[in-house]
Amino acid sequence: MIKEDKVHLPFRYRLPWFTPLDFLAVDSNLYTLDAYDGEKFVTFSLRELYSLKFGMELKRGRIKSFASKHGRKGKVLMEKYSHRERDSVLDYVHKFVNKLLEMYPVTTFAIEKLNKQEMFQDANDRFSKKISRTVWRSIHRVLKYKAPLYGSLVKEVNPHLTSKSCPRCGRVSRKVGLFVVRGVVSPWTGN
């Protein structure tokens, strides 16, 4: 495309495709992301993010109360706070994913394809509130987006029995409890 002061030349460049050799299997829980990298179990705490969401939920309740009494002024405040809440959560998620990818560059990540709506149907009210404060999809979405920048790959897997099966041998535990493999306590059954 020729402009008066510039010439734009479109071209295609095929990136070399390779499969990362390392892998990380990730199990998403309420307060942690538990992972197995083939040698050891690693737990990434999400308590800080969960606390952030819980505090914001309380503050949003007070703002809703204010908004119901102050009309337009309250609505503007509610919109402003909603953007602030979303931005602070996304900022935390981006920093978390960056740190994860720096720890595990050129890695294949296996993550669960979770459906919160189905979880809500099977949970009581108290557990449903806890599930609603999780941001698994945001973490997974940002991880999918940023992984290619670090030479990594993200695969979504069916979550059926991922919390009950041993990541080393694949055996499914029938007990609701911890699955012990060679002295290592597996977080996969400790949901």
Secondary structure, DSSP 4 states (H G I P E B T S, - for coil): -B-SS-B------PPPP---SEEEEEEE-SSEEEEE-SS-EEEEE-HHHHHHHHHHHHHHHHHHHHHHHHHHHHHHHHHHHHHHHHHHHHHHHHHHHHHHHHHS-SEEEEEE---HHHHHHHS-HHHHHHHHT--HHHHHHHHHHHGGGGT-EEEEE--TTTTTB-TTT-PBP-SSS-EEETTEEEGGG--
